[in-house]
Amino acid sequence: MDENKVNAPEEEVKEDTVAEAEPQPETEAPASEKKQKKKKSREAEELEKLRQEAGEQQERYLRLMAEYDNYRKRTQKERESIYPDAVANTLKELLPLFDNFQRAMETPCADENYAKGIEMIEKSLEDFLSKMGVEAFGKAGEPFDPNLHNAVMHLEDETLGKNVIAAVFQSGYRMGDRILRHAMVQQAN
């Protein structure tokens, strides 16, 4: 019996110490959950930040690609227009020369060989211009178009129709849709 008394308190003490030594799930669990929640919230914030940065990078990439595409199209268009612009500018410079040969043809000349030479030069220039796709416009009797003709004089004549070209002082020329020079005309009515 003495042994039972001695052993009994020891068992109670052992049970008390074991109960105290065991971790208490109620007090420690919320602390670890808080750490996990903080860790998860940091990871979520970091993930959101990375997604935002990736979205910004993608936006920058798309803008850069659009800018490059616009640049490529613009330079292609410029390259395609360089040759026609150069041809048009060269032909514009030749038009006064052609006008001078036409005036020379209208001037009376006593030397037939000289007149024939001027006529041949004028004809070859005319052929060259037509070969390059240049056509003259602005003949007397045609309707007046302010997009094509430059009216430098006005005439009131009842025998001519309304907005008609009465006289041409300088022919106009175009190459396709491009106006090389507007016709200088006298407009009637």
DOPA-559827 format. One record per residue (C-alpha): residue number from 0; residue in one letter; x, y, z. Coordinates in Angstrom, 3 decimals. Each point is the difference from the previous one (the first is absolute). Layout:
BEGIN
<r pos="NUM" code="A" px="X" py="Y" pz="Z"/>
...
***
This chain:
BEGIN
<r pos="0" code="M" px="0.000" py="0.000" pz="0.000"/>
<r pos="1" code="D" px="2.808" py="2.265" pz="0.660"/>
<r pos="2" code="E" px="1.196" py="-0.714" pz="-3.393"/>
<r pos="3" code="N" px="-3.330" py="1.020" pz="-1.461"/>
<r pos="4" code="K" px="0.104" py="3.272" pz="1.842"/>
<r pos="5" code="V" px="3.479" py="0.752" pz="-1.123"/>
<r pos="6" code="N" px="-0.647" py="-0.989" pz="-3.582"/>
<r pos="7" code="A" px="-3.308" py="1.754" pz="-0.278"/>
<r pos="8" code="P" px="1.294" py="3.518" pz="0.497"/>
<r pos="9" code="E" px="2.790" py="-0.646" pz="-2.456"/>
<r pos="10" code="E" px="-2.472" py="-0.991" pz="-2.663"/>
<r pos="11" code="E" px="-1.989" py="3.117" pz="0.635"/>
<r pos="12" code="V" px="3.140" py="2.075" pz="-0.201"/>
<r pos="13" code="K" px="1.054" py="-1.742" pz="-3.188"/>
<r pos="14" code="E" px="-3.415" py="0.605" pz="-1.536"/>
<r pos="15" code="D" px="0.157" py="3.668" pz="1.004"/>
<r pos="16" code="T" px="3.487" py="0.460" pz="-1.472"/>
<r pos="17" code="V" px="-0.960" py="-1.869" pz="-3.161"/>
<r pos="18" code="A" px="-3.075" py="2.161" pz="-0.321"/>
<r pos="19" code="E" px="2.108" py="3.100" pz="0.467"/>
<r pos="20" code="A" px="2.743" py="-1.196" pz="-2.345"/>
<r pos="21" code="E" px="-2.403" py="-0.738" pz="-2.884"/>
<r pos="22" code="P" px="-0.481" py="2.970" pz="-2.294"/>
<r pos="23" code="Q" px="-3.332" py="1.561" pz="0.292"/>
<r pos="24" code="P" px="-1.614" py="-0.009" pz="-3.415"/>
<r pos="25" code="E" px="-2.385" py="2.868" pz="0.724"/>
<r pos="26" code="T" px="2.677" py="2.638" pz="0.802"/>
<r pos="27" code="E" px="2.724" py="-0.975" pz="-2.494"/>
<r pos="28" code="A" px="-2.226" py="-0.723" pz="-3.021"/>
<r pos="29" code="P" px="-1.185" py="3.584" pz="-0.454"/>
<r pos="30" code="A" px="3.608" py="1.267" pz="0.088"/>
<r pos="31" code="S" px="1.076" py="-2.392" pz="-2.773"/>
<r pos="32" code="E" px="-3.155" py="0.793" pz="-1.956"/>
<r pos="33" code="K" px="0.813" py="3.693" pz="0.266"/>
<r pos="34" code="K" px="3.499" py="-0.666" pz="-1.327"/>
<r pos="35" code="Q" px="-1.427" py="-2.043" pz="-2.862"/>
<r pos="36" code="K" px="-2.574" py="2.682" pz="-0.756"/>
<r pos="37" code="K" px="2.709" py="2.683" pz="0.016"/>
<r pos="38" code="K" px="2.165" py="-2.170" pz="-2.223"/>
<r pos="39" code="K" px="-2.916" py="-0.636" pz="-2.353"/>
<r pos="40" code="S" px="-0.962" py="3.676" pz="-0.067"/>
<r pos="41" code="R" px="3.624" py="0.980" pz="-0.770"/>
<r pos="42" code="E" px="0.115" py="-2.605" pz="-2.745"/>
<r pos="43" code="A" px="-3.328" py="1.231" pz="-1.362"/>
<r pos="44" code="E" px="1.228" py="3.606" pz="0.072"/>
<r pos="45" code="E" px="3.236" py="-1.006" pz="-1.687"/>
<r pos="46" code="L" px="-1.912" py="-2.029" pz="-2.582"/>
<r pos="47" code="E" px="-2.336" py="2.919" pz="-0.655"/>
<r pos="48" code="K" px="2.982" py="2.344" pz="-0.332"/>
<r pos="49" code="L" px="1.666" py="-2.379" pz="-2.469"/>
<r pos="50" code="R" px="-3.227" py="-0.298" pz="-1.991"/>
<r pos="51" code="Q" px="-0.280" py="3.775" pz="-0.127"/>
<r pos="52" code="E" px="3.624" py="0.332" pz="-1.146"/>
<r pos="53" code="A" px="-0.565" py="-2.692" pz="-2.624"/>
<r pos="54" code="G" px="-3.098" py="1.860" pz="-1.219"/>
<r pos="55" code="E" px="1.950" py="3.250" pz="-0.212"/>
<r pos="56" code="Q" px="2.822" py="-1.736" pz="-1.868"/>
<r pos="57" code="Q" px="-2.489" py="-1.538" pz="-2.412"/>
<r pos="58" code="E" px="-1.640" py="3.399" pz="-0.540"/>
<r pos="59" code="R" px="3.405" py="1.572" pz="-0.712"/>
<r pos="60" code="Y" px="0.823" py="-2.844" pz="-2.374"/>
<r pos="61" code="L" px="-3.280" py="0.415" pz="-1.889"/>
<r pos="62" code="R" px="0.505" py="3.765" pz="-0.266"/>
<r pos="63" code="L" px="3.552" py="-0.496" pz="-1.232"/>
<r pos="64" code="M" px="-1.179" py="-2.496" pz="-2.604"/>
<r pos="65" code="A" px="-2.736" py="2.406" pz="-1.146"/>
<r pos="66" code="E" px="2.517" py="2.855" pz="-0.246"/>
<r pos="67" code="Y" px="2.370" py="-2.205" pz="-1.978"/>
<r pos="68" code="D" px="-2.792" py="-1.077" pz="-2.339"/>
<r pos="69" code="N" px="-0.987" py="3.648" pz="-0.573"/>
<r pos="70" code="Y" px="3.653" py="0.909" pz="-0.623"/>
<r pos="71" code="R" px="0.371" py="-2.876" pz="-2.471"/>
<r pos="72" code="K" px="-3.148" py="1.002" pz="-1.894"/>
<r pos="73" code="R" px="0.997" py="3.673" pz="-0.044"/>
<r pos="74" code="T" px="3.506" py="-0.707" pz="-1.326"/>
<r pos="75" code="Q" px="-1.391" py="-2.422" pz="-2.601"/>
<r pos="76" code="K" px="-2.428" py="2.677" pz="-1.159"/>
<r pos="77" code="E" px="2.805" py="2.582" pz="-0.118"/>
<r pos="78" code="R" px="2.220" py="-2.393" pz="-1.967"/>
<r pos="79" code="E" px="-2.797" py="-0.639" pz="-2.478"/>
<r pos="80" code="S" px="-0.618" py="3.724" pz="-0.497"/>
<r pos="81" code="I" px="3.648" py="1.060" pz="-0.438"/>
<r pos="82" code="Y" px="0.280" py="-1.070" pz="-3.635"/>
<r pos="83" code="P" px="-3.316" py="1.505" pz="-1.194"/>
<r pos="84" code="D" px="0.804" py="3.223" pz="1.874"/>
<r pos="85" code="A" px="3.438" py="0.197" pz="-1.610"/>
<r pos="86" code="V" px="-1.443" py="-0.642" pz="-3.453"/>
<r pos="87" code="A" px="-2.750" py="2.586" pz="0.532"/>
<r pos="88" code="N" px="2.485" py="2.621" pz="1.200"/>
<r pos="89" code="T" px="2.284" py="-0.633" pz="-2.977"/>
<r pos="90" code="L" px="-2.892" py="0.258" pz="-2.449"/>
<r pos="91" code="K" px="-1.154" py="3.249" pz="1.646"/>
<r pos="92" code="E" px="3.407" py="1.451" pz="-0.765"/>
<r pos="93" code="L" px="-0.249" py="-1.116" pz="-3.642"/>
<r pos="94" code="L" px="-3.394" py="1.613" pz="-0.610"/>
<r pos="95" code="P" px="1.334" py="3.569" pz="-0.482"/>
<r pos="96" code="L" px="2.426" py="-1.353" pz="-2.589"/>
<r pos="97" code="F" px="-2.897" py="-1.667" pz="-1.826"/>
<r pos="98" code="D" px="-1.975" py="3.282" pz="0.187"/>
<r pos="99" code="N" px="2.906" py="1.858" pz="-1.577"/>
<r pos="100" code="F" px="0.123" py="-2.441" pz="-2.904"/>
<r pos="101" code="Q" px="-3.756" py="0.419" pz="-0.520"/>
<r pos="102" code="R" px="0.416" py="3.803" pz="-0.052"/>
<r pos="103" code="A" px="2.874" py="-0.387" pz="-2.473"/>
<r pos="104" code="M" px="-2.294" py="-2.035" pz="-2.247"/>
<r pos="105" code="E" px="-2.618" py="2.793" pz="0.038"/>
<r pos="106" code="T" px="2.556" py="2.660" pz="-0.969"/>
<r pos="107" code="P" px="0.342" py="0.584" pz="-3.745"/>
<r pos="108" code="C" px="3.403" py="-1.051" pz="-1.343"/>
<r pos="109" code="A" px="1.506" py="0.621" pz="-3.443"/>
<r pos="110" code="D" px="2.418" py="-2.930" pz="0.207"/>
<r pos="111" code="E" px="-1.909" py="-3.223" pz="-0.695"/>
<r pos="112" code="N" px="2.796" py="-2.278" pz="1.216"/>
<r pos="113" code="Y" px="0.176" py="1.855" pz="3.312"/>
<r pos="114" code="A" px="-3.787" py="-0.235" pz="0.430"/>
<r pos="115" code="K" px="0.108" py="-3.706" pz="-0.868"/>
<r pos="116" code="G" px="2.736" py="-0.579" pz="2.628"/>
<r pos="117" code="I" px="-2.027" py="1.799" pz="2.681"/>
<r pos="118" code="E" px="-3.069" py="-2.028" pz="-1.004"/>
<r pos="119" code="M" px="1.954" py="-3.261" pz="0.302"/>
<r pos="120" code="I" px="1.290" py="0.927" pz="3.470"/>
<r pos="121" code="E" px="-3.502" py="0.989" pz="1.106"/>
<r pos="122" code="K" px="-1.411" py="-3.270" pz="-1.373"/>
<r pos="123" code="S" px="2.663" py="-2.094" pz="1.806"/>
<r pos="124" code="L" px="-0.723" py="1.830" pz="3.283"/>
<r pos="125" code="E" px="-3.711" py="-0.599" pz="-0.516"/>
<r pos="126" code="D" px="0.633" py="-3.713" pz="-0.625"/>
<r pos="127" code="F" px="2.222" py="-0.187" pz="3.079"/>
<r pos="128" code="L" px="-2.672" py="1.602" pz="2.202"/>
<r pos="129" code="S" px="-2.716" py="-2.333" pz="-1.307"/>
<r pos="130" code="K" px="2.312" py="-2.991" pz="0.538"/>
<r pos="131" code="M" px="0.430" py="1.133" pz="3.617"/>
<r pos="132" code="G" px="-3.800" py="0.106" pz="0.400"/>
<r pos="133" code="V" px="-0.307" py="3.788" pz="-0.097"/>
<r pos="134" code="E" px="-3.070" py="1.454" pz="-1.695"/>
<r pos="135" code="A" px="-0.935" py="3.600" pz="-0.696"/>
<r pos="136" code="F" px="-3.317" py="1.498" pz="1.046"/>
<r pos="137" code="G" px="-1.706" py="3.370" pz="-0.109"/>
<r pos="138" code="K" px="-1.264" py="0.576" pz="-3.517"/>
<r pos="139" code="A" px="-2.264" py="2.877" pz="-1.048"/>
<r pos="140" code="G" px="-3.661" py="-0.991" pz="0.190"/>
<r pos="141" code="E" px="0.442" py="-2.527" pz="2.833"/>
<r pos="142" code="P" px="-1.937" py="0.524" pz="3.242"/>
<r pos="143" code="F" px="1.945" py="1.912" pz="2.659"/>
<r pos="144" code="D" px="1.113" py="-2.126" pz="2.989"/>
<r pos="145" code="P" px="1.678" py="1.889" pz="2.872"/>
<r pos="146" code="N" px="1.865" py="-3.189" pz="0.954"/>
<r pos="147" code="L" px="1.719" py="-0.084" pz="-3.383"/>
<r pos="148" code="H" px="-0.069" py="3.557" pz="-1.303"/>
<r pos="149" code="N" px="1.352" py="3.287" pz="1.286"/>
<r pos="150" code="A" px="-2.242" py="2.839" pz="-1.206"/>
<r pos="151" code="V" px="2.081" py="3.135" pz="-0.430"/>
<r pos="152" code="M" px="-2.588" py="1.934" pz="-2.018"/>
<r pos="153" code="H" px="-3.768" py="0.135" pz="-0.253"/>
<r pos="154" code="L" px="-2.027" py="0.676" pz="-3.145"/>
<r pos="155" code="E" px="-3.703" py="0.792" pz="-0.434"/>
<r pos="156" code="D" px="-1.033" py="-1.492" pz="-3.330"/>
<r pos="157" code="E" px="-3.525" py="-1.161" pz="-0.701"/>
<r pos="158" code="T" px="1.119" py="-2.195" pz="-2.919"/>
<r pos="159" code="L" px="1.950" py="-2.256" pz="2.408"/>
<r pos="160" code="G" px="-1.663" py="-2.146" pz="2.640"/>
<r pos="161" code="K" px="0.192" py="0.514" pz="3.738"/>
<r pos="162" code="N" px="3.306" py="-0.956" pz="1.748"/>
<r pos="163" code="V" px="1.763" py="-0.775" pz="-3.268"/>
<r pos="164" code="I" px="3.645" py="0.565" pz="-0.898"/>
<r pos="165" code="A" px="0.196" py="2.867" pz="-2.508"/>
<r pos="166" code="A" px="3.766" py="0.038" pz="-0.548"/>
<r pos="167" code="V" px="3.024" py="-1.985" pz="1.184"/>
<r pos="168" code="F" px="3.159" py="1.907" pz="0.907"/>
<r pos="169" code="Q" px="1.971" py="-2.997" pz="1.247"/>
<r pos="170" code="S" px="-0.977" py="-3.669" pz="-0.319"/>
<r pos="171" code="G" px="-0.386" py="-2.134" pz="3.087"/>
<r pos="172" code="Y" px="1.610" py="-3.416" pz="0.361"/>
<r pos="173" code="R" px="-0.737" py="-3.038" pz="2.087"/>
<r pos="174" code="M" px="1.648" py="-3.351" pz="0.500"/>
<r pos="175" code="G" px="-2.660" py="-2.481" pz="1.026"/>
<r pos="176" code="D" px="-1.855" py="1.564" pz="2.935"/>
<r pos="177" code="R" px="2.860" py="2.397" pz="0.796"/>
<r pos="178" code="I" px="-0.285" py="3.560" pz="-1.298"/>
<r pos="179" code="L" px="3.403" py="1.154" pz="-1.207"/>
<r pos="180" code="R" px="-1.175" py="3.490" pz="-0.919"/>
<r pos="181" code="H" px="-3.419" py="1.673" pz="0.002"/>
<r pos="182" code="A" px="-1.182" py="1.522" pz="-3.262"/>
<r pos="183" code="M" px="0.032" py="3.809" pz="-0.093"/>
<r pos="184" code="V" px="-3.255" py="1.009" pz="-1.692"/>
<r pos="185" code="Q" px="-2.558" py="2.722" pz="-0.649"/>
<r pos="186" code="Q" px="-3.427" py="-0.931" pz="1.365"/>
<r pos="187" code="A" px="-3.200" py="1.053" pz="-1.720"/>
<r pos="188" code="N" px="-3.222" py="1.027" pz="1.755"/>
***
